[in-house]
């Protein structure tokens, strides 16, 4: 998927917000998932996506981050 200039600018702003955040939050992780993750909508009903939702719900931030990486960059 090609990244448009508008999407790139959105990602840059979000990157800055992530960098400045003092701690992970549910809102921040949900926004990361919806803003930056391009493969997730296609994988929404998969077991790894369900596990990711469990990590998010349980505030398991490190596991959620690793889960996002695994879903977005498989293998």
mmJSON file of the N, C-alpha and C atoms, coordinates in Angstrom:
{"data_MODEL":{"atom_site":{
"group_PDB":["ATOM","ATOM","ATOM","ATOM","ATOM","ATOM","ATOM","ATOM","ATOM","ATOM","ATOM","ATOM","ATOM","ATOM","ATOM","ATOM","ATOM","ATOM","ATOM","ATOM","ATOM","ATOM","ATOM","ATOM","ATOM","ATOM","ATOM","ATOM","ATOM","ATOM","ATOM","ATOM","ATOM","ATOM","ATOM","ATOM","ATOM","ATOM","ATOM","ATOM","ATOM","ATOM","ATOM","ATOM","ATOM","ATOM","ATOM","ATOM","ATOM","ATOM","ATOM","ATOM","ATOM","ATOM","ATOM","ATOM","ATOM","ATOM","ATOM","ATOM","ATOM","ATOM","ATOM","ATOM","ATOM","ATOM","ATOM","ATOM","ATOM","ATOM","ATOM","ATOM","ATOM","ATOM","ATOM","ATOM","ATOM","ATOM","ATOM","ATOM","ATOM","ATOM","ATOM","ATOM","ATOM","ATOM","ATOM","ATOM","ATOM","ATOM","ATOM","ATOM","ATOM","ATOM","ATOM","ATOM","ATOM","ATOM","ATOM","ATOM","ATOM","ATOM","ATOM","ATOM","ATOM","ATOM","ATOM","ATOM","ATOM","ATOM","ATOM","ATOM","ATOM","ATOM","ATOM","ATOM","ATOM","ATOM","ATOM","ATOM","ATOM","ATOM","ATOM","ATOM","ATOM","ATOM","ATOM","ATOM","ATOM","ATOM","ATOM","ATOM","ATOM","ATOM","ATOM","ATOM","ATOM","ATOM","ATOM","ATOM","ATOM","ATOM","ATOM","ATOM","ATOM","ATOM","ATOM","ATOM","ATOM","ATOM","ATOM","ATOM","ATOM","ATOM","ATOM","ATOM","ATOM","ATOM","ATOM","ATOM","ATOM","ATOM","ATOM","ATOM","ATOM","ATOM","ATOM","ATOM","ATOM","ATOM","ATOM","ATOM","ATOM","ATOM","ATOM","ATOM","ATOM","ATOM","ATOM","ATOM","ATOM","ATOM","ATOM","ATOM","ATOM","ATOM","ATOM","ATOM","ATOM","ATOM","ATOM","ATOM","ATOM","ATOM","ATOM","ATOM","ATOM","ATOM","ATOM","ATOM","ATOM","ATOM","ATOM","ATOM","ATOM","ATOM","ATOM","ATOM","ATOM","ATOM","ATOM","ATOM","ATOM","ATOM","ATOM","ATOM","ATOM","ATOM","ATOM","ATOM","ATOM","ATOM","ATOM","ATOM","ATOM"],
"id":[1,2,3,4,5,6,7,8,9,10,11,12,13,14,15,16,17,18,19,20,21,22,23,24,25,26,27,28,29,30,31,32,33,34,35,36,37,38,39,40,41,42,43,44,45,46,47,48,49,50,51,52,53,54,55,56,57,58,59,60,61,62,63,64,65,66,67,68,69,70,71,72,73,74,75,76,77,78,79,80,81,82,83,84,85,86,87,88,89,90,91,92,93,94,95,96,97,98,99,100,101,102,103,104,105,106,107,108,109,110,111,112,113,114,115,116,117,118,119,120,121,122,123,124,125,126,127,128,129,130,131,132,133,134,135,136,137,138,139,140,141,142,143,144,145,146,147,148,149,150,151,152,153,154,155,156,157,158,159,160,161,162,163,164,165,166,167,168,169,170,171,172,173,174,175,176,177,178,179,180,181,182,183,184,185,186,187,188,189,190,191,192,193,194,195,196,197,198,199,200,201,202,203,204,205,206,207,208,209,210,211,212,213,214,215,216,217,218,219,220,221,222,223,224,225],
"type_symbol":["N","C","C","N","C","C","N","C","C","N","C","C","N","C","C","N","C","C","N","C","C","N","C","C","N","C","C","N","C","C","N","C","C","N","C","C","N","C","C","N","C","C","N","C","C","N","C","C","N","C","C","N","C","C","N","C","C","N","C","C","N","C","C","N","C","C","N","C","C","N","C","C","N","C","C","N","C","C","N","C","C","N","C","C","N","C","C","N","C","C","N","C","C","N","C","C","N","C","C","N","C","C","N","C","C","N","C","C","N","C","C","N","C","C","N","C","C","N","C","C","N","C","C","N","C","C","N","C","C","N","C","C","N","C","C","N","C","C","N","C","C","N","C","C","N","C","C","N","C","C","N","C","C","N","C","C","N","C","C","N","C","C","N","C","C","N","C","C","N","C","C","N","C","C","N","C","C","N","C","C","N","C","C","N","C","C","N","C","C","N","C","C","N","C","C","N","C","C","N","C","C","N","C","C","N","C","C","N","C","C","N","C","C","N","C","C","N","C","C","N","C","C","N","C","C"],
"label_atom_id":["N","CA","C","N","CA","C","N","CA","C","N","CA","C","N","CA","C","N","CA","C","N","CA","C","N","CA","C","N","CA","C","N","CA","C","N","CA","C","N","CA","C","N","CA","C","N","CA","C","N","CA","C","N","CA","C","N","CA","C","N","CA","C","N","CA","C","N","CA","C","N","CA","C","N","CA","C","N","CA","C","N","CA","C","N","CA","C","N","CA","C","N","CA","C","N","CA","C","N","CA","C","N","CA","C","N","CA","C","N","CA","C","N","CA","C","N","CA","C","N","CA","C","N","CA","C","N","CA","C","N","CA","C","N","CA","C","N","CA","C","N","CA","C","N","CA","C","N","CA","C","N","CA","C","N","CA","C","N","CA","C","N","CA","C","N","CA","C","N","CA","C","N","CA","C","N","CA","C","N","CA","C","N","CA","C","N","CA","C","N","CA","C","N","CA","C","N","CA","C","N","CA","C","N","CA","C","N","CA","C","N","CA","C","N","CA","C","N","CA","C","N","CA","C","N","CA","C","N","CA","C","N","CA","C","N","CA","C","N","CA","C","N","CA","C","N","CA","C","N","CA","C","N","CA","C","N","CA","C","N","CA","C"],
"label_alt_id":[null,null,null,null,null,null,null,null,null,null,null,null,null,null,null,null,null,null,null,null,null,null,null,null,null,null,null,null,null,null,null,null,null,null,null,null,null,null,null,null,null,null,null,null,null,null,null,null,null,null,null,null,null,null,null,null,null,null,null,null,null,null,null,null,null,null,null,null,null,null,null,null,null,null,null,null,null,null,null,null,null,null,null,null,null,null,null,null,null,null,null,null,null,null,null,null,null,null,null,null,null,null,null,null,null,null,null,null,null,null,null,null,null,null,null,null,null,null,null,null,null,null,null,null,null,null,null,null,null,null,null,null,null,null,null,null,null,null,null,null,null,null,null,null,null,null,null,null,null,null,null,null,null,null,null,null,null,null,null,null,null,null,null,null,null,null,null,null,null,null,null,null,null,null,null,null,null,null,null,null,null,null,null,null,null,null,null,null,null,null,null,null,null,null,null,null,null,null,null,null,null,null,null,null,null,null,null,null,null,null,null,null,null,null,null,null,null,null,null,null,null,null,null,null,null],
"label_comp_id":["UNK","UNK","UNK","UNK","UNK","UNK","UNK","UNK","UNK","UNK","UNK","UNK","UNK","UNK","UNK","UNK","UNK","UNK","UNK","UNK","UNK","UNK","UNK","UNK","UNK","UNK","UNK","UNK","UNK","UNK","UNK","UNK","UNK","UNK","UNK","UNK","UNK","UNK","UNK","UNK","UNK","UNK","UNK","UNK","UNK","UNK","UNK","UNK","UNK","UNK","UNK","UNK","UNK","UNK","UNK","UNK","UNK","UNK","UNK","UNK","UNK","UNK","UNK","UNK","UNK","UNK","UNK","UNK","UNK","UNK","UNK","UNK","UNK","UNK","UNK","UNK","UNK","UNK","UNK","UNK","UNK","UNK","UNK","UNK","UNK","UNK","UNK","UNK","UNK","UNK","UNK","UNK","UNK","UNK","UNK","UNK","UNK","UNK","UNK","UNK","UNK","UNK","UNK","UNK","UNK","UNK","UNK","UNK","UNK","UNK","UNK","UNK","UNK","UNK","UNK","UNK","UNK","UNK","UNK","UNK","UNK","UNK","UNK","UNK","UNK","UNK","UNK","UNK","UNK","UNK","UNK","UNK","UNK","UNK","UNK","UNK","UNK","UNK","UNK","UNK","UNK","UNK","UNK","UNK","UNK","UNK","UNK","UNK","UNK","UNK","UNK","UNK","UNK","UNK","UNK","UNK","UNK","UNK","UNK","UNK","UNK","UNK","UNK","UNK","UNK","UNK","UNK","UNK","UNK","UNK","UNK","UNK","UNK","UNK","UNK","UNK","UNK","UNK","UNK","UNK","UNK","UNK","UNK","UNK","UNK","UNK","UNK","UNK","UNK","UNK","UNK","UNK","UNK","UNK","UNK","UNK","UNK","UNK","UNK","UNK","UNK","UNK","UNK","UNK","UNK","UNK","UNK","UNK","UNK","UNK","UNK","UNK","UNK","UNK","UNK","UNK","UNK","UNK","UNK","UNK","UNK","UNK","UNK","UNK","UNK"],
"label_asym_id":["A","A","A","A","A","A","A","A","A","A","A","A","A","A","A","A","A","A","A","A","A","A","A","A","A","A","A","A","A","A","A","A","A","A","A","A","A","A","A","A","A","A","A","A","A","A","A","A","A","A","A","A","A","A","A","A","A","A","A","A","A","A","A","A","A","A","A","A","A","A","A","A","A","A","A","A","A","A","A","A","A","A","A","A","A","A","A","A","A","A","A","A","A","A","A","A","A","A","A","A","A","A","A","A","A","A","A","A","A","A","A","A","A","A","A","A","A","A","A","A","A","A","A","A","A","A","A","A","A","A","A","A","A","A","A","A","A","A","A","A","A","A","A","A","A","A","A","A","A","A","A","A","A","A","A","A","A","A","A","A","A","A","A","A","A","A","A","A","A","A","A","A","A","A","A","A","A","A","A","A","A","A","A","A","A","A","A","A","A","A","A","A","A","A","A","A","A","A","A","A","A","A","A","A","A","A","A","A","A","A","A","A","A","A","A","A","A","A","A","A","A","A","A","A","A"],
"label_entity_id":["1","1","1","1","1","1","1","1","1","1","1","1","1","1","1","1","1","1","1","1","1","1","1","1","1","1","1","1","1","1","1","1","1","1","1","1","1","1","1","1","1","1","1","1","1","1","1","1","1","1","1","1","1","1","1","1","1","1","1","1","1","1","1","1","1","1","1","1","1","1","1","1","1","1","1","1","1","1","1","1","1","1","1","1","1","1","1","1","1","1","1","1","1","1","1","1","1","1","1","1","1","1","1","1","1","1","1","1","1","1","1","1","1","1","1","1","1","1","1","1","1","1","1","1","1","1","1","1","1","1","1","1","1","1","1","1","1","1","1","1","1","1","1","1","1","1","1","1","1","1","1","1","1","1","1","1","1","1","1","1","1","1","1","1","1","1","1","1","1","1","1","1","1","1","1","1","1","1","1","1","1","1","1","1","1","1","1","1","1","1","1","1","1","1","1","1","1","1","1","1","1","1","1","1","1","1","1","1","1","1","1","1","1","1","1","1","1","1","1","1","1","1","1","1","1"],
"label_seq_id":[1,1,1,2,2,2,3,3,3,4,4,4,5,5,5,6,6,6,7,7,7,8,8,8,9,9,9,10,10,10,11,11,11,12,12,12,13,13,13,14,14,14,15,15,15,16,16,16,17,17,17,18,18,18,19,19,19,20,20,20,21,21,21,22,22,22,23,23,23,24,24,24,25,25,25,26,26,26,27,27,27,28,28,28,29,29,29,30,30,30,31,31,31,32,32,32,33,33,33,34,34,34,35,35,35,36,36,36,37,37,37,38,38,38,39,39,39,40,40,40,41,41,41,42,42,42,43,43,43,44,44,44,45,45,45,46,46,46,47,47,47,48,48,48,49,49,49,50,50,50,51,51,51,52,52,52,53,53,53,54,54,54,55,55,55,56,56,56,57,57,57,58,58,58,59,59,59,60,60,60,61,61,61,62,62,62,63,63,63,64,64,64,65,65,65,66,66,66,67,67,67,68,68,68,69,69,69,70,70,70,71,71,71,72,72,72,73,73,73,74,74,74,75,75,75],
"pdbx_PDB_ins_code":[null,null,null,null,null,null,null,null,null,null,null,null,null,null,null,null,null,null,null,null,null,null,null,null,null,null,null,null,null,null,null,null,null,null,null,null,null,null,null,null,null,null,null,null,null,null,null,null,null,null,null,null,null,null,null,null,null,null,null,null,null,null,null,null,null,null,null,null,null,null,null,null,null,null,null,null,null,null,null,null,null,null,null,null,null,null,null,null,null,null,null,null,null,null,null,null,null,null,null,null,null,null,null,null,null,null,null,null,null,null,null,null,null,null,null,null,null,null,null,null,null,null,null,null,null,null,null,null,null,null,null,null,null,null,null,null,null,null,null,null,null,null,null,null,null,null,null,null,null,null,null,null,null,null,null,null,null,null,null,null,null,null,null,null,null,null,null,null,null,null,null,null,null,null,null,null,null,null,null,null,null,null,null,null,null,null,null,null,null,null,null,null,null,null,null,null,null,null,null,null,null,null,null,null,null,null,null,null,null,null,null,null,null,null,null,null,null,null,null,null,null,null,null,null,null],
"Cartn_x":[0.831,0.0,0.875,0.632,1.376,0.875,1.793,1.445,1.277,0.108,-0.136,0.539,0.701,1.309,0.474,-0.846,-1.73,-1.556,-1.483,-1.297,0.083,1.085,2.434,2.463,1.764,1.71,0.989,-0.081,-0.807,0.096,0.852,1.779,2.874,3.363,4.387,3.859,2.624,2.031,1.831,1.373,1.152,2.477,3.511,4.843,5.31,5.096,5.484,4.685,3.385,2.55,3.009,3.35,3.865,5.167,6.034,7.334,7.176,6.199,6.003,5.141,4.495,3.626,4.459,3.967,4.706,4.462,3.338,3.004,2.007,1.994,0.999,-0.399,-1.364,-2.755,-3.595,-4.774,-5.694,-6.015,-6.313,-6.644,-5.49,-4.29,-3.121,-2.919,-3.066,-2.867,-3.977,-5.201,-6.299,-6.084,-5.645,-5.379,-4.215,-3.206,-2.091,-2.605,-3.426,-3.976,-4.789,-5.59,-6.447,-5.727,-4.69,-3.984,-2.872,-2.072,-0.846,-0.901,-1.8,-1.806,-2.705,-2.092,-2.837,-3.365,-2.753,-3.16,-4.272,-4.457,-5.404,-6.843,-7.383,-8.772,-8.993,-8.016,-8.138,-7.981,-7.33,-7.061,-7.955,-8.966,-9.766,-10.363,-10.707,-11.351,-10.371,-9.093,-8.108,-7.778,-7.201,-6.795,-5.754,-4.727,-3.765,-4.416,-5.385,-6.077,-6.899,-7.507,-8.27,-7.344,-6.163,-5.168,-4.725,-4.539,-4.156,-5.211,-6.474,-7.556,-7.522,-7.174,-7.059,-5.911,-4.797,-3.665,-4.049,-4.732,-5.149,-6.113,-7.105,-8.088,-7.439,-6.39,-5.698,-4.561,-4.394,-3.317,-1.934,-1.801,-0.512,0.188,0.764,1.265,2.384,3.347,4.466,3.972,3.112,2.564,1.729,0.963,0.156,1.047,2.115,3.039,3.665,4.092,4.674,3.619,2.391,1.308,1.037,1.051,0.864,1.976,3.192,4.333,4.179,3.826,3.656,2.541,1.465,0.375,0.745,1.48,1.817,3.008,3.939,5.141,5.288,4.441,4.506,5.827,6.252,7.463,8.693],
"Cartn_y":[-1.176,0.0,1.238,2.126,3.37,4.316,4.991,5.948,7.312,7.905,9.23,10.274,11.464,12.557,12.874,12.809,13.083,12.027,10.757,9.682,9.783,10.128,10.294,11.405,12.506,13.609,13.173,12.414,11.891,10.991,10.12,9.241,10.029,11.083,11.926,12.58,13.099,13.72,12.68,11.511,10.461,9.99,9.898,9.53,10.504,11.781,12.796,12.628,12.361,12.153,10.929,9.854,8.659,8.954,9.687,10.018,10.84,11.734,12.625,12.023,10.906,10.292,9.812,10.105,9.69,8.221,7.687,6.283,5.821,4.536,4.026,4.124,4.333,4.37,3.574,3.211,2.48,3.302,4.579,5.457,5.54,5.679,5.797,4.518,3.369,2.111,1.877,2.21,2.062,2.988,4.216,5.143,4.662,4.083,3.509,2.406,1.546,0.423,0.914,1.941,2.416,3.355,4.039,5.006,4.365,3.543,3.083,1.664,0.858,-0.556,-0.79,-1.098,-1.238,-2.646,-3.659,-5.045,-5.497,-4.814,-5.27,-5.422,-4.523,-4.726,-6.069,-6.511,-7.786,-8.981,-8.761,-9.849,-9.783,-8.932,-8.611,-9.822,-10.867,-12.034,-13.186,-12.939,-13.999,-14.184,-15.335,-15.611,-14.614,-14.261,-13.266,-11.896,-11.525,-10.247,-10.316,-11.453,-11.621,-11.559,-12.167,-12.108,-10.666,-9.932,-8.526,-7.749,-7.991,-7.315,-7.663,-8.9,-9.296,-8.551,-8.417,-7.673,-6.216,-5.618,-4.226,-4.075,-4.955,-4.889,-5.075,-5.876,-6.136,-5.181,-4.148,-3.159,-3.817,-4.883,-5.557,-4.894,-3.72,-2.849,-3.469,-4.115,-4.713,-5.834,-6.693,-7.789,-7.245,-6.188,-5.586,-5.011,-4.351,-3.784,-4.889,-5.956,-7.081,-7.727,-7.837,-8.38,-7.544,-6.218,-5.328,-5.53,-5.621,-5.824,-7.155,-8.193,-9.516,-9.524,-8.78,-8.726,-7.881,-6.824,-5.915,-6.399,-7.09,-7.57,-9.067,-9.875,-11.315,-11.925,-12.938,-13.649,-12.907],
"Cartn_z":[0.0,0.0,0.0,-0.904,-0.967,0.118,0.744,1.785,1.139,1.309,0.755,1.636,1.097,1.866,3.106,2.958,4.098,5.192,4.786,5.757,6.402,5.63,6.175,7.213,6.947,7.906,9.181,9.028,10.18,11.015,10.352,11.062,11.759,11.133,11.762,13.034,12.967,14.161,15.258,14.869,15.857,16.446,15.624,16.106,17.181,16.959,17.937,19.229,19.1,20.28,21.072,20.375,21.048,21.771,21.114,21.703,22.975,22.994,24.132,25.25,24.986,25.996,27.179,28.366,29.564,29.904,29.432,29.684,28.631,28.344,27.395,28.009,27.144,27.59,26.608,27.048,26.177,24.937,25.125,23.993,22.995,23.496,22.623,21.805,22.444,21.715,20.695,21.039,20.086,18.894,19.155,18.05,17.199,17.815,17.049,16.139,16.69,15.921,14.728,14.918,13.827,12.869,13.329,12.488,11.665,12.303,11.661,11.124,11.608,11.235,10.027,8.92,7.666,7.43,8.046,7.816,8.759,9.872,10.882,10.406,9.618,9.195,8.488,7.721,7.012,7.952,9.091,10.033,11.264,11.23,12.406,13.113,12.404,13.021,13.28,13.125,13.314,14.798,15.119,16.498,16.999,16.209,16.687,16.956,16.148,16.373,17.657,17.925,19.167,20.375,20.258,21.336,21.565,20.488,20.59,21.374,21.087,21.809,23.294,23.622,25.029,25.704,25.007,25.568,25.819,24.864,24.995,26.175,26.249,27.331,28.698,28.75,30.004,30.302,29.465,29.621,29.614,28.851,28.682,27.496,27.758,26.693,25.883,26.534,25.804,24.896,25.429,24.63,23.476,23.733,22.673,21.575,21.96,20.967,20.124,20.775,20.037,19.141,19.64,18.833,17.6,17.75,16.591,15.568,16.051,15.147,14.413,15.138,14.501,13.465,13.717,12.742,11.524,11.751,10.658,9.836,10.471,9.765,10.051,9.43,9.707,9.229,9.944,9.569,9.969],
"occupancy":[1.0,1.0,1.0,1.0,1.0,1.0,1.0,1.0,1.0,1.0,1.0,1.0,1.0,1.0,1.0,1.0,1.0,1.0,1.0,1.0,1.0,1.0,1.0,1.0,1.0,1.0,1.0,1.0,1.0,1.0,1.0,1.0,1.0,1.0,1.0,1.0,1.0,1.0,1.0,1.0,1.0,1.0,1.0,1.0,1.0,1.0,1.0,1.0,1.0,1.0,1.0,1.0,1.0,1.0,1.0,1.0,1.0,1.0,1.0,1.0,1.0,1.0,1.0,1.0,1.0,1.0,1.0,1.0,1.0,1.0,1.0,1.0,1.0,1.0,1.0,1.0,1.0,1.0,1.0,1.0,1.0,1.0,1.0,1.0,1.0,1.0,1.0,1.0,1.0,1.0,1.0,1.0,1.0,1.0,1.0,1.0,1.0,1.0,1.0,1.0,1.0,1.0,1.0,1.0,1.0,1.0,1.0,1.0,1.0,1.0,1.0,1.0,1.0,1.0,1.0,1.0,1.0,1.0,1.0,1.0,1.0,1.0,1.0,1.0,1.0,1.0,1.0,1.0,1.0,1.0,1.0,1.0,1.0,1.0,1.0,1.0,1.0,1.0,1.0,1.0,1.0,1.0,1.0,1.0,1.0,1.0,1.0,1.0,1.0,1.0,1.0,1.0,1.0,1.0,1.0,1.0,1.0,1.0,1.0,1.0,1.0,1.0,1.0,1.0,1.0,1.0,1.0,1.0,1.0,1.0,1.0,1.0,1.0,1.0,1.0,1.0,1.0,1.0,1.0,1.0,1.0,1.0,1.0,1.0,1.0,1.0,1.0,1.0,1.0,1.0,1.0,1.0,1.0,1.0,1.0,1.0,1.0,1.0,1.0,1.0,1.0,1.0,1.0,1.0,1.0,1.0,1.0,1.0,1.0,1.0,1.0,1.0,1.0,1.0,1.0,1.0,1.0,1.0,1.0,1.0,1.0,1.0,1.0,1.0,1.0],
"B_iso_or_equiv":[0.0,0.0,0.0,0.0,0.0,0.0,0.0,0.0,0.0,0.0,0.0,0.0,0.0,0.0,0.0,0.0,0.0,0.0,0.0,0.0,0.0,0.0,0.0,0.0,0.0,0.0,0.0,0.0,0.0,0.0,0.0,0.0,0.0,0.0,0.0,0.0,0.0,0.0,0.0,0.0,0.0,0.0,0.0,0.0,0.0,0.0,0.0,0.0,0.0,0.0,0.0,0.0,0.0,0.0,0.0,0.0,0.0,0.0,0.0,0.0,0.0,0.0,0.0,0.0,0.0,0.0,0.0,0.0,0.0,0.0,0.0,0.0,0.0,0.0,0.0,0.0,0.0,0.0,0.0,0.0,0.0,0.0,0.0,0.0,0.0,0.0,0.0,0.0,0.0,0.0,0.0,0.0,0.0,0.0,0.0,0.0,0.0,0.0,0.0,0.0,0.0,0.0,0.0,0.0,0.0,0.0,0.0,0.0,0.0,0.0,0.0,0.0,0.0,0.0,0.0,0.0,0.0,0.0,0.0,0.0,0.0,0.0,0.0,0.0,0.0,0.0,0.0,0.0,0.0,0.0,0.0,0.0,0.0,0.0,0.0,0.0,0.0,0.0,0.0,0.0,0.0,0.0,0.0,0.0,0.0,0.0,0.0,0.0,0.0,0.0,0.0,0.0,0.0,0.0,0.0,0.0,0.0,0.0,0.0,0.0,0.0,0.0,0.0,0.0,0.0,0.0,0.0,0.0,0.0,0.0,0.0,0.0,0.0,0.0,0.0,0.0,0.0,0.0,0.0,0.0,0.0,0.0,0.0,0.0,0.0,0.0,0.0,0.0,0.0,0.0,0.0,0.0,0.0,0.0,0.0,0.0,0.0,0.0,0.0,0.0,0.0,0.0,0.0,0.0,0.0,0.0,0.0,0.0,0.0,0.0,0.0,0.0,0.0,0.0,0.0,0.0,0.0,0.0,0.0,0.0,0.0,0.0,0.0,0.0,0.0],
"pdbx_formal_charge":[null,null,null,null,null,null,null,null,null,null,null,null,null,null,null,null,null,null,null,null,null,null,null,null,null,null,null,null,null,null,null,null,null,null,null,null,null,null,null,null,null,null,null,null,null,null,null,null,null,null,null,null,null,null,null,null,null,null,null,null,null,null,null,null,null,null,null,null,null,null,null,null,null,null,null,null,null,null,null,null,null,null,null,null,null,null,null,null,null,null,null,null,null,null,null,null,null,null,null,null,null,null,null,null,null,null,null,null,null,null,null,null,null,null,null,null,null,null,null,null,null,null,null,null,null,null,null,null,null,null,null,null,null,null,null,null,null,null,null,null,null,null,null,null,null,null,null,null,null,null,null,null,null,null,null,null,null,null,null,null,null,null,null,null,null,null,null,null,null,null,null,null,null,null,null,null,null,null,null,null,null,null,null,null,null,null,null,null,null,null,null,null,null,null,null,null,null,null,null,null,null,null,null,null,null,null,null,null,null,null,null,null,null,null,null,null,null,null,null,null,null,null,null,null,null],
"auth_seq_id":[1,1,1,2,2,2,3,3,3,4,4,4,5,5,5,6,6,6,7,7,7,8,8,8,9,9,9,10,10,10,11,11,11,12,12,12,13,13,13,14,14,14,15,15,15,16,16,16,17,17,17,18,18,18,19,19,19,20,20,20,21,21,21,22,22,22,23,23,23,24,24,24,25,25,25,26,26,26,27,27,27,28,28,28,29,29,29,30,30,30,31,31,31,32,32,32,33,33,33,34,34,34,35,35,35,36,36,36,37,37,37,38,38,38,39,39,39,40,40,40,41,41,41,42,42,42,43,43,43,44,44,44,45,45,45,46,46,46,47,47,47,48,48,48,49,49,49,50,50,50,51,51,51,52,52,52,53,53,53,54,54,54,55,55,55,56,56,56,57,57,57,58,58,58,59,59,59,60,60,60,61,61,61,62,62,62,63,63,63,64,64,64,65,65,65,66,66,66,67,67,67,68,68,68,69,69,69,70,70,70,71,71,71,72,72,72,73,73,73,74,74,74,75,75,75],
"auth_comp_id":["UNK","UNK","UNK","UNK","UNK","UNK","UNK","UNK","UNK","UNK","UNK","UNK","UNK","UNK","UNK","UNK","UNK","UNK","UNK","UNK","UNK","UNK","UNK","UNK","UNK","UNK","UNK","UNK","UNK","UNK","UNK","UNK","UNK","UNK","UNK","UNK","UNK","UNK","UNK","UNK","UNK","UNK","UNK","UNK","UNK","UNK","UNK","UNK","UNK","UNK","UNK","UNK","UNK","UNK","UNK","UNK","UNK","UNK","UNK","UNK","UNK","UNK","UNK","UNK","UNK","UNK","UNK","UNK","UNK","UNK","UNK","UNK","UNK","UNK","UNK","UNK","UNK","UNK","UNK","UNK","UNK","UNK","UNK","UNK","UNK","UNK","UNK","UNK","UNK","UNK","UNK","UNK","UNK","UNK","UNK","UNK","UNK","UNK","UNK","UNK","UNK","UNK","UNK","UNK","UNK","UNK","UNK","UNK","UNK","UNK","UNK","UNK","UNK","UNK","UNK","UNK","UNK","UNK","UNK","UNK","UNK","UNK","UNK","UNK","UNK","UNK","UNK","UNK","UNK","UNK","UNK","UNK","UNK","UNK","UNK","UNK","UNK","UNK","UNK","UNK","UNK","UNK","UNK","UNK","UNK","UNK","UNK","UNK","UNK","UNK","UNK","UNK","UNK","UNK","UNK","UNK","UNK","UNK","UNK","UNK","UNK","UNK","UNK","UNK","UNK","UNK","UNK","UNK","UNK","UNK","UNK","UNK","UNK","UNK","UNK","UNK","UNK","UNK","UNK","UNK","UNK","UNK","UNK","UNK","UNK","UNK","UNK","UNK","UNK","UNK","UNK","UNK","UNK","UNK","UNK","UNK","UNK","UNK","UNK","UNK","UNK","UNK","UNK","UNK","UNK","UNK","UNK","UNK","UNK","UNK","UNK","UNK","UNK","UNK","UNK","UNK","UNK","UNK","UNK","UNK","UNK","UNK","UNK","UNK","UNK"],
"auth_asym_id":["A","A","A","A","A","A","A","A","A","A","A","A","A","A","A","A","A","A","A","A","A","A","A","A","A","A","A","A","A","A","A","A","A","A","A","A","A","A","A","A","A","A","A","A","A","A","A","A","A","A","A","A","A","A","A","A","A","A","A","A","A","A","A","A","A","A","A","A","A","A","A","A","A","A","A","A","A","A","A","A","A","A","A","A","A","A","A","A","A","A","A","A","A","A","A","A","A","A","A","A","A","A","A","A","A","A","A","A","A","A","A","A","A","A","A","A","A","A","A","A","A","A","A","A","A","A","A","A","A","A","A","A","A","A","A","A","A","A","A","A","A","A","A","A","A","A","A","A","A","A","A","A","A","A","A","A","A","A","A","A","A","A","A","A","A","A","A","A","A","A","A","A","A","A","A","A","A","A","A","A","A","A","A","A","A","A","A","A","A","A","A","A","A","A","A","A","A","A","A","A","A","A","A","A","A","A","A","A","A","A","A","A","A","A","A","A","A","A","A","A","A","A","A","A","A"],
"auth_atom_id":["N","CA","C","N","CA","C","N","CA","C","N","CA","C","N","CA","C","N","CA","C","N","CA","C","N","CA","C","N","CA","C","N","CA","C","N","CA","C","N","CA","C","N","CA","C","N","CA","C","N","CA","C","N","CA","C","N","CA","C","N","CA","C","N","CA","C","N","CA","C","N","CA","C","N","CA","C","N","CA","C","N","CA","C","N","CA","C","N","CA","C","N","CA","C","N","CA","C","N","CA","C","N","CA","C","N","CA","C","N","CA","C","N","CA","C","N","CA","C","N","CA","C","N","CA","C","N","CA","C","N","CA","C","N","CA","C","N","CA","C","N","CA","C","N","CA","C","N","CA","C","N","CA","C","N","CA","C","N","CA","C","N","CA","C","N","CA","C","N","CA","C","N","CA","C","N","CA","C","N","CA","C","N","CA","C","N","CA","C","N","CA","C","N","CA","C","N","CA","C","N","CA","C","N","CA","C","N","CA","C","N","CA","C","N","CA","C","N","CA","C","N","CA","C","N","CA","C","N","CA","C","N","CA","C","N","CA","C","N","CA","C","N","CA","C","N","CA","C","N","CA","C","N","CA","C","N","CA","C","N","CA","C"],
"pdbx_PDB_model_num":[1,1,1,1,1,1,1,1,1,1,1,1,1,1,1,1,1,1,1,1,1,1,1,1,1,1,1,1,1,1,1,1,1,1,1,1,1,1,1,1,1,1,1,1,1,1,1,1,1,1,1,1,1,1,1,1,1,1,1,1,1,1,1,1,1,1,1,1,1,1,1,1,1,1,1,1,1,1,1,1,1,1,1,1,1,1,1,1,1,1,1,1,1,1,1,1,1,1,1,1,1,1,1,1,1,1,1,1,1,1,1,1,1,1,1,1,1,1,1,1,1,1,1,1,1,1,1,1,1,1,1,1,1,1,1,1,1,1,1,1,1,1,1,1,1,1,1,1,1,1,1,1,1,1,1,1,1,1,1,1,1,1,1,1,1,1,1,1,1,1,1,1,1,1,1,1,1,1,1,1,1,1,1,1,1,1,1,1,1,1,1,1,1,1,1,1,1,1,1,1,1,1,1,1,1,1,1,1,1,1,1,1,1,1,1,1,1,1,1,1,1,1,1,1,1]
}}}
